[in-house]
Amino acid sequence: MIIAITGTPGVGKTSVLSEPILQGRGYEIVSVEELATQHWAISGKELREVDVDLLASKMEKTERTVLLDGHLSHYLRPDICIVLRCDPRILKKRLEERDYPEQKVRDNVEAEAIDLVLIESIELNEKVYEIDNTDISSDKVAEMIISIISGNDEGYEPGKVNWSEVIMEWY
């Protein structure tokens, strides 16, 4: 089974997936960038572009449970898509701490605020769930992901996270 762990850059995908709780339970963690490099589906040096159509065509169904790490993973036809969310105000701080350029920070914060990755995920995938990990530990998010994978997915349906109040603060 292939599970996409997706979301706007900075929401905590890699942090959650690097937690021993997921790897320790036998889940294979693969980054979209690793896959793209392996399958020659990435180009550019400064601005790296992934050919998601090519990469999706290379994805094979598997008996193992593979967790895909990357903000493009929802394009790769996963069996389950889990969108991690984060309050745009917190996300802004995280991206600034990474020294992202101002425009890139703004673009990603706006993408999170308007549910861009969630909407794309819903348009492309049948089984989509979302987790707001703004104020919870990576261990707790990992437990939530395991719950969804195990079929205990009630309460994780898309549409529960709403950043409209944050957007109104901008005006």
GUVEXLO-620148 format. One record per atom (N, C-alpha, C): atom name; x, y, z. Coordinates in steps of 0.2 Angstrom, whole numbers, plus 5000, padded with zeros to 4 digits. Layout:
! GUVEXLO-620148
(site CA, (X, Y, Z));
...
! end
This chain:
! GUVEXLO-620148
(site N, (5004, 4994, 5000));
(site CA, (5000, 5000, 5000));
(site C, (5005, 5006, 5000));
(site N, (5003, 5011, 4996));
(site CA, (5007, 5017, 4996));
(site C, (5002, 5023, 4999));
(site N, (5005, 5026, 5004));
(site CA, (5002, 5031, 5007));
(site C, (5006, 5038, 5006));
(site N, (5003, 5043, 5003));
(site CA, (5006, 5049, 5003));
(site C, (5005, 5054, 5009));
(site N, (5011, 5056, 5011));
(site CA, (5011, 5061, 5017));
(site C, (5013, 5067, 5014));
(site N, (5008, 5072, 5013));
(site CA, (5009, 5078, 5009));
(site C, (5007, 5084, 5013));
(site N, (5008, 5090, 5010));
(site CA, (5006, 5096, 5013));
(site C, (5011, 5101, 5011));
(site N, (5009, 5107, 5012));
(site CA, (5013, 5113, 5011));
(site C, (5020, 5112, 5014));
(site N, (5026, 5114, 5010));
(site CA, (5032, 5114, 5013));
(site C, (5032, 5117, 5020));
(site N, (5035, 5114, 5025));
(site CA, (5036, 5117, 5032));
(site C, (5030, 5114, 5037));
(site N, (5025, 5111, 5034));
(site CA, (5020, 5108, 5039));
(site C, (5022, 5103, 5044));
(site N, (5028, 5099, 5042));
(site CA, (5030, 5094, 5047));
(site C, (5030, 5087, 5044));
(site N, (5030, 5087, 5038));
(site CA, (5030, 5080, 5035));
(site C, (5036, 5076, 5036));
(site N, (5042, 5079, 5035));
(site CA, (5048, 5075, 5036));
(site C, (5049, 5074, 5043));
(site N, (5048, 5079, 5048));
(site CA, (5049, 5078, 5055));
(site C, (5045, 5072, 5057));
(site N, (5038, 5071, 5055));
(site CA, (5034, 5066, 5057));
(site C, (5037, 5059, 5055));
(site N, (5038, 5059, 5048));
(site CA, (5041, 5053, 5045));
(site C, (5047, 5050, 5048));
(site N, (5051, 5055, 5051));
(site CA, (5058, 5053, 5053));
(site C, (5057, 5050, 5060));
(site N, (5052, 5051, 5063));
(site CA, (5051, 5048, 5070));
(site C, (5051, 5041, 5070));
(site N, (5055, 5038, 5075));
(site CA, (5056, 5031, 5075));
(site C, (5049, 5027, 5076));
(site N, (5044, 5030, 5078));
(site CA, (5038, 5026, 5079));
(site C, (5035, 5024, 5072));
(site N, (5036, 5027, 5067));
(site CA, (5034, 5025, 5060));
(site C, (5039, 5020, 5057));
(site N, (5045, 5021, 5057));
(site CA, (5050, 5017, 5055));
(site C, (5051, 5010, 5059));
(site N, (5050, 5011, 5066));
(site CA, (5050, 5006, 5070));
(site C, (5044, 5001, 5069));
(site N, (5039, 5003, 5066));
(site CA, (5033, 4998, 5065));
(site C, (5034, 4995, 5058));
(site N, (5039, 4996, 5055));
(site CA, (5040, 4992, 5048));
(site C, (5038, 4996, 5042));
(site N, (5037, 5003, 5043));
(site CA, (5035, 5007, 5037));
(site C, (5041, 5009, 5033));
(site N, (5041, 5008, 5027));
(site CA, (5046, 5011, 5023));
(site C, (5045, 5018, 5021));
(site N, (5050, 5023, 5023));
(site CA, (5049, 5030, 5021));
(site C, (5053, 5031, 5015));
(site N, (5050, 5034, 5010));
(site CA, (5053, 5036, 5004));
(site C, (5051, 5043, 5002));
(site N, (5056, 5047, 5001));
(site CA, (5055, 5054, 4999));
(site C, (5054, 5054, 4991));
(site N, (5049, 5059, 4989));
(site CA, (5048, 5060, 4982));
(site C, (5054, 5062, 4978));
(site N, (5058, 5066, 4982));
(site CA, (5064, 5068, 4978));
(site C, (5069, 5062, 4977));
(site N, (5069, 5058, 4982));
(site CA, (5073, 5051, 4980));
(site C, (5071, 5048, 4974));
(site N, (5064, 5047, 4974));
(site CA, (5061, 5043, 4969));
(site C, (5062, 5046, 4962));
(site N, (5061, 5053, 4962));
(site CA, (5062, 5057, 4956));
(site C, (5069, 5056, 4953));
(site N, (5074, 5056, 4958));
(site CA, (5081, 5056, 4956));
(site C, (5082, 5049, 4953));
(site N, (5079, 5044, 4957));
(site CA, (5080, 5037, 4955));
(site C, (5077, 5035, 4948));
(site N, (5072, 5038, 4946));
(site CA, (5068, 5037, 4940));
(site C, (5069, 5043, 4935));
(site N, (5074, 5047, 4936));
(site CA, (5076, 5052, 4931));
(site C, (5070, 5057, 4930));
(site N, (5066, 5058, 4935));
(site CA, (5060, 5062, 4934));
(site C, (5061, 5069, 4937));
(site N, (5067, 5071, 4938));
(site CA, (5069, 5078, 4941));
(site C, (5074, 5081, 4937));
(site N, (5073, 5088, 4936));
(site CA, (5077, 5092, 4932));
(site C, (5079, 5099, 4935));
(site N, (5084, 5102, 4933));
(site CA, (5086, 5108, 4936));
(site C, (5090, 5108, 4942));
(site N, (5094, 5113, 4943));
(site CA, (5099, 5113, 4948));
(site C, (5096, 5118, 4954));
(site N, (5095, 5124, 4952));
(site CA, (5092, 5129, 4956));
(site C, (5085, 5128, 4958));
(site N, (5081, 5128, 4953));
(site CA, (5074, 5127, 4953));
(site C, (5072, 5119, 4951));
(site N, (5072, 5115, 4956));
(site CA, (5071, 5108, 4954));
(site C, (5064, 5106, 4952));
(site N, (5063, 5104, 4946));
(site CA, (5056, 5102, 4944));
(site C, (5055, 5094, 4944));
(site N, (5050, 5092, 4946));
(site CA, (5048, 5085, 4946));
(site C, (5043, 5083, 4941));
(site N, (5044, 5079, 4936));
(site CA, (5039, 5077, 4932));
(site C, (5035, 5072, 4935));
(site N, (5029, 5074, 4938));
(site CA, (5025, 5070, 4942));
(site C, (5021, 5065, 4938));
(site N, (5020, 5066, 4932));
(site CA, (5017, 5061, 4927));
(site C, (5021, 5055, 4926));
(site N, (5028, 5057, 4925));
(site CA, (5033, 5051, 4924));
(site C, (5033, 5047, 4930));
(site N, (5034, 5051, 4935));
(site CA, (5035, 5048, 4942));
(site C, (5029, 5043, 4944));
(site N, (5023, 5046, 4943));
(site CA, (5017, 5042, 4944));
(site C, (5017, 5036, 4940));
(site N, (5019, 5036, 4934));
(site CA, (5019, 5030, 4930));
(site C, (5024, 5025, 4932));
(site N, (5029, 5027, 4936));
(site CA, (5034, 5022, 4938));
(site C, (5032, 5019, 4945));
(site N, (5027, 5022, 4948));
(site CA, (5025, 5019, 4955));
(site C, (5021, 5012, 4954));
(site N, (5024, 5007, 4958));
(site CA, (5021, 5001, 4957));
(site C, (5017, 4999, 4964));
(site N, (5012, 4995, 4963));
(site CA, (5008, 4993, 4969));
(site C, (5013, 4988, 4973));
(site N, (5012, 4988, 4979));
(site CA, (5017, 4984, 4983));
(site C, (5013, 4981, 4989));
(site N, (5015, 4975, 4992));
(site CA, (5012, 4972, 4998));
(site C, (5015, 4976, 5004));
(site N, (5020, 4979, 5003));
(site CA, (5023, 4983, 5009));
(site C, (5019, 4989, 5010));
(site N, (5020, 4992, 5016));
(site CA, (5017, 4999, 5017));
(site C, (5022, 5004, 5016));
(site N, (5022, 5008, 5011));
(site CA, (5027, 5013, 5009));
(site C, (5024, 5020, 5011));
(site N, (5027, 5024, 5015));
(site CA, (5025, 5031, 5016));
(site C, (5029, 5036, 5012));
(site N, (5026, 5039, 5007));
(site CA, (5029, 5044, 5003));
(site C, (5030, 5051, 5006));
(site N, (5035, 5054, 5007));
(site CA, (5037, 5060, 5010));
(site C, (5038, 5065, 5005));
(site N, (5033, 5070, 5004));
(site CA, (5034, 5076, 4999));
(site C, (5028, 5080, 4998));
(site N, (5029, 5086, 4997));
(site CA, (5023, 5090, 4995));
(site C, (5020, 5089, 4988));
(site N, (5023, 5084, 4984));
(site CA, (5020, 5082, 4978));
(site C, (5018, 5075, 4978));
(site N, (5018, 5072, 4984));
(site CA, (5017, 5065, 4984));
(site C, (5009, 5063, 4982));
(site N, (5005, 5068, 4983));
(site CA, (4998, 5067, 4982));
(site C, (4997, 5066, 4974));
(site N, (5002, 5068, 4970));
(site CA, (5001, 5067, 4963));
(site C, (5003, 5060, 4960));
(site N, (5005, 5056, 4965));
(site CA, (5008, 5049, 4963));
(site C, (5003, 5044, 4963));
(site N, (4997, 5045, 4963));
(site CA, (4992, 5040, 4964));
(site C, (4992, 5035, 4970));
(site N, (4993, 5038, 4976));
(site CA, (4993, 5034, 4982));
(site C, (4987, 5030, 4983));
(site N, (4987, 5025, 4987));
(site CA, (4981, 5022, 4990));
(site C, (4977, 5026, 4995));
(site N, (4981, 5030, 4999));
(site CA, (4979, 5034, 5004));
(site C, (4983, 5040, 5004));
(site N, (4980, 5046, 5004));
(site CA, (4983, 5053, 5004));
(site C, (4981, 5056, 5011));
(site N, (4987, 5058, 5015));
(site CA, (4986, 5061, 5021));
(site C, (4989, 5068, 5021));
(site N, (4985, 5073, 5021));
(site CA, (4987, 5080, 5021));
(site C, (4989, 5083, 5028));
(site N, (4995, 5085, 5029));
(site CA, (4997, 5088, 5035));
(site C, (4995, 5095, 5035));
(site N, (4993, 5098, 5040));
(site CA, (4991, 5105, 5040));
(site C, (4994, 5109, 5046));
(site N, (4995, 5115, 5045));
(site CA, (4998, 5119, 5050));
(site C, (4996, 5127, 5050));
(site N, (4994, 5130, 5055));
(site CA, (4992, 5136, 5055));
(site C, (4997, 5141, 5051));
(site N, (4994, 5145, 5047));
(site CA, (4999, 5149, 5042));
(site C, (5004, 5153, 5046));
(site N, (5001, 5156, 5052));
(site CA, (5006, 5160, 5056));
(site C, (5012, 5156, 5059));
(site N, (5011, 5150, 5061));
(site CA, (5016, 5146, 5063));
(site C, (5021, 5144, 5057));
(site N, (5017, 5142, 5051));
(site CA, (5021, 5140, 5045));
(site C, (5026, 5146, 5043));
(site N, (5023, 5152, 5043));
(site CA, (5027, 5158, 5041));
(site C, (5034, 5158, 5045));
(site N, (5033, 5157, 5052));
(site CA, (5039, 5157, 5056));
(site C, (5044, 5151, 5054));
(site N, (5041, 5145, 5053));
(site CA, (5045, 5140, 5051));
(site C, (5049, 5141, 5045));
(site N, (5046, 5143, 5040));
(site CA, (5049, 5145, 5034));
(site C, (5054, 5150, 5034));
(site N, (5053, 5155, 5038));
(site CA, (5058, 5161, 5039));
(site C, (5064, 5158, 5043));
(site N, (5063, 5153, 5047));
(site CA, (5069, 5150, 5051));
(site C, (5073, 5146, 5046));
(site N, (5070, 5144, 5041));
(site CA, (5074, 5140, 5036));
(site C, (5077, 5145, 5031));
(site N, (5076, 5151, 5032));
(site CA, (5079, 5156, 5027));
(site C, (5076, 5156, 5020));
(site N, (5070, 5154, 5019));
(site CA, (5067, 5154, 5013));
(site C, (5066, 5162, 5011));
(site N, (5067, 5163, 5004));
(site CA, (5066, 5170, 5002));
(site C, (5059, 5172, 5004));
(site N, (5058, 5179, 5005));
(site CA, (5052, 5182, 5006));
(site C, (5046, 5179, 5002));
(site N, (5047, 5179, 4995));
(site CA, (5042, 5178, 4991));
(site C, (5040, 5170, 4992));
(site N, (5045, 5166, 4993));
(site CA, (5043, 5159, 4994));
(site C, (5039, 5158, 5000));
(site N, (5041, 5161, 5005));
(site CA, (5037, 5161, 5012));
(site C, (5030, 5163, 5010));
(site N, (5029, 5169, 5007));
(site CA, (5022, 5171, 5006));
(site C, (5018, 5166, 5002));
(site N, (5021, 5164, 4996));
(site CA, (5018, 5159, 4992));
(site C, (5016, 5153, 4996));
(site N, (5020, 5150, 5000));
(site CA, (5018, 5144, 5004));
(site C, (5013, 5145, 5009));
(site N, (5014, 5151, 5013));
(site CA, (5009, 5153, 5018));
(site C, (5002, 5154, 5015));
(site N, (5002, 5157, 5009));
(site CA, (4995, 5158, 5005));
(site C, (4992, 5151, 5003));
(site N, (4997, 5147, 5001));
(site CA, (4995, 5140, 4998));
(site C, (4991, 5136, 5004));
(site N, (4994, 5137, 5010));
(site CA, (4992, 5133, 5016));
(site C, (4985, 5137, 5018));
(site N, (4985, 5143, 5018));
(site CA, (4979, 5147, 5020));
(site C, (4973, 5145, 5016));
(site N, (4974, 5144, 5009));
(site CA, (4968, 5143, 5005));
(site C, (4967, 5135, 5003));
(site N, (4970, 5131, 5007));
(site CA, (4969, 5124, 5006));
(site C, (4972, 5121, 5000));
(site N, (4977, 5124, 4997));
(site CA, (4979, 5122, 4990));
(site C, (4981, 5114, 4990));
(site N, (4985, 5112, 4994));
(site CA, (4987, 5105, 4993));
(site C, (4981, 5100, 4995));
(site N, (4977, 5102, 5000));
(site CA, (4971, 5098, 5001));
(site C, (4966, 5098, 4995));
(site N, (4965, 5103, 4992));
(site CA, (4961, 5103, 4986));
(site C, (4963, 5099, 4981));
(site N, (4970, 5100, 4979));
(site CA, (4973, 5096, 4974));
(site C, (4973, 5088, 4976));
(site N, (4974, 5087, 4982));
(site CA, (4973, 5080, 4984));
(site C, (4966, 5077, 4983));
(site N, (4961, 5081, 4985));
(site CA, (4954, 5078, 4984));
(site C, (4953, 5077, 4977));
(site N, (4955, 5082, 4973));
(site CA, (4954, 5081, 4965));
(site C, (4957, 5075, 4962));
(site N, (4963, 5073, 4965));
(site CA, (4967, 5068, 4962));
(site C, (4966, 5061, 4965));
(site N, (4964, 5061, 4971));
(site CA, (4964, 5054, 4975));
(site C, (4957, 5053, 4978));
(site N, (4956, 5046, 4979));
(site CA, (4949, 5044, 4982));
(site C, (4949, 5044, 4989));
(site N, (4954, 5042, 4992));
(site CA, (4955, 5042, 5000));
(site C, (4959, 5048, 5002));
(site N, (4956, 5053, 5005));
(site CA, (4960, 5059, 5007));
(site C, (4958, 5060, 5014));
(site N, (4963, 5061, 5019));
(site CA, (4962, 5063, 5026));
(site C, (4967, 5069, 5027));
(site N, (4965, 5073, 5033));
(site CA, (4969, 5078, 5035));
(site C, (4970, 5078, 5042));
(site N, (4976, 5081, 5044));
(site CA, (4978, 5081, 5051));
(site C, (4981, 5088, 5052));
(site N, (4978, 5092, 5057));
(site CA, (4981, 5098, 5059));
(site C, (4986, 5097, 5064));
(site N, (4992, 5097, 5063));
(site CA, (4998, 5096, 5067));
(site C, (5001, 5102, 5070));
(site N, (4997, 5108, 5070));
(site CA, (5000, 5114, 5073));
(site C, (5002, 5113, 5080));
(site N, (4998, 5111, 5084));
(site CA, (5000, 5111, 5091));
(site C, (5001, 5104, 5094));
(site N, (5002, 5099, 5090));
(site CA, (5003, 5092, 5093));
(site C, (5010, 5089, 5091));
(site N, (5012, 5085, 5095));
(site CA, (5019, 5082, 5094));
(site C, (5020, 5078, 5088));
(site N, (5026, 5077, 5086));
(site CA, (5027, 5072, 5080));
(site C, (5025, 5065, 5082));
(site N, (5026, 5063, 5088));
(site CA, (5024, 5056, 5090));
(site C, (5016, 5055, 5089));
(site N, (5012, 5060, 5092));
(site CA, (5005, 5060, 5091));
(site C, (5003, 5060, 5084));
(site N, (5006, 5064, 5080));
(site CA, (5004, 5064, 5073));
(site C, (5005, 5057, 5070));
(site N, (5011, 5054, 5071));
(site CA, (5013, 5048, 5069));
(site C, (5008, 5043, 5071));
(site N, (5005, 5043, 5077));
(site CA, (5000, 5039, 5080));
(site C, (4993, 5040, 5075));
(site N, (4992, 5046, 5074));
(site CA, (4986, 5047, 5070));
(site C, (4987, 5044, 5063));
(site N, (4993, 5045, 5060));
(site CA, (4994, 5042, 5053));
(site C, (4993, 5034, 5054));
(site N, (4996, 5031, 5059));
(site CA, (4995, 5024, 5060));
(site C, (4987, 5022, 5060));
(site N, (4984, 5026, 5064));
(site CA, (4976, 5025, 5065));
(site C, (4973, 5025, 5058));
(site N, (4974, 5030, 5054));
(site CA, (4971, 5031, 5047));
(site C, (4973, 5025, 5043));
(site N, (4980, 5023, 5043));
(site CA, (4982, 5017, 5039));
(site C, (4978, 5011, 5041));
(site N, (4977, 5010, 5048));
(site CA, (4974, 5004, 5050));
(site C, (4966, 5004, 5049));
(site N, (4963, 5009, 5046));
(site CA, (4956, 5010, 5045));
(site C, (4952, 5013, 5050));
(site N, (4955, 5016, 5055));
(site CA, (4952, 5020, 5060));
(site C, (4953, 5027, 5058));
(site N, (4949, 5029, 5053));
(site CA, (4950, 5035, 5050));
(site C, (4944, 5041, 5052));
(site N, (4940, 5039, 5056));
(site CA, (4935, 5043, 5058));
(site C, (4937, 5050, 5061));
(site N, (4935, 5055, 5059));
(site CA, (4938, 5062, 5062));
(site C, (4943, 5065, 5058));
(site N, (4946, 5061, 5053));
(site CA, (4951, 5064, 5049));
(site C, (4949, 5066, 5042));
(site N, (4942, 5066, 5041));
(site CA, (4940, 5068, 5034));
(site C, (4942, 5075, 5033));
(site N, (4943, 5076, 5026));
(site CA, (4945, 5083, 5024));
(site C, (4939, 5088, 5025));
(site N, (4942, 5094, 5027));
(site CA, (4937, 5100, 5027));
(site C, (4936, 5102, 5034));
(site N, (4939, 5099, 5039));
(site CA, (4939, 5101, 5046));
(site C, (4943, 5107, 5048));
(site N, (4949, 5108, 5044));
(site CA, (4954, 5113, 5046));
(site C, (4952, 5119, 5042));
(site N, (4951, 5125, 5045));
(site CA, (4949, 5131, 5042));
(site C, (4953, 5137, 5044));
(site N, (4957, 5140, 5039));
(site CA, (4961, 5145, 5041));
(site C, (4958, 5152, 5039));
(site N, (4952, 5152, 5038));
(site CA, (4949, 5158, 5035));
(site C, (4950, 5164, 5040));
(site N, (4950, 5163, 5047));
(site CA, (4951, 5168, 5051));
(site C, (4958, 5171, 5050));
(site N, (4963, 5167, 5049));
(site CA, (4970, 5170, 5048));
(site C, (4970, 5174, 5041));
(site N, (4966, 5172, 5036));
(site CA, (4966, 5176, 5030));
(site C, (4963, 5183, 5031));
(site N, (4958, 5183, 5036));
(site CA, (4954, 5189, 5037));
(site C, (4959, 5194, 5041));
(site N, (4964, 5191, 5045));
(site CA, (4969, 5195, 5048));
(site C, (4973, 5199, 5043));
(site N, (4974, 5197, 5037));
(site CA, (4978, 5200, 5032));
(site C, (4975, 5206, 5029));
(site N, (4968, 5207, 5030));
(site CA, (4965, 5213, 5027));
(site C, (4963, 5218, 5032));
! end
